[in-house]
Amino acid sequence: MAEETTLFAVTKRVREAISLINSLDESKLTVVLKRLVRAVGVKSEKPFTEEEIEQLQQHLVLNAAELDTVLEASSFFLERSAYHVVKSEDLSVQLQAAGLSQNHGRVFAAVWQSEAPALLRRLREAQDCGAGATLQSVDWQIRMQTARSGLSRLAEPSAILTLGLNEGEDGNAREEEGGKPTRDVVVEMDAEQLLALLHRLDTAQAQLDALS
């Protein structure tokens, strides 16, 4: 990662989950993580059936509440990793910083390295299929608004962005046919807000580059 970012807030529940994960056999943890990572972003089905949950309790020697804590935390770690497009070695470092043992951190890293490409590709395809409005054009202008403060006059610059959105099902086809964007969205920002937007766009670009 380009910036040092703490991905996982070490809450009481996260500490409990990490303590439980550290007690697990590494080979069994690998199997569990592979099932969990393949379920990230898939809301239509659960990673384990009720029968498999009962079997996991026996194999991992955990009660129902403890197993739920392990599965919930592990899924959270994987989902956050997908959202931030984390590299496997960075994931291991982040988890170890949160209290996970080195060996168990390596298990997460190994599973992530093998499974992340397919997961990120699937998430990208799901985003493409579920896209709503598409951005067709961007126009901008700088406005200098004069504000009076006592006897002095201050020029306060602001940027006005006009975003042309096409809300059709096929934005590219509409554009090729010469159709105009369905509607314009006008946003006014001061210098600080514009810099914040540019920073977010840089982050988004970096994530897109990692997915391509």
Secondary structure, 3 states (H helix, E strand, C coil): CCCCCCCCCCCHHHHHHHHHHHCCCHHHHHHHHHHHHCCCCCCCCCCCCHHHHHHHHHHHCCCHHHHHHHHHHHHHHHHHHHHCCCCHHHHHHHHHHCCCCHHHHHHHHHHHHHHHHHHHHHHHHHHHHCCCCEEEEEEEEEEEEEEEECCEEEEEEEEEEEEEEECCCCHHHHHHCCCCCCEEEEEEECHHHHHHHHHHHHHHHHHHHHHC
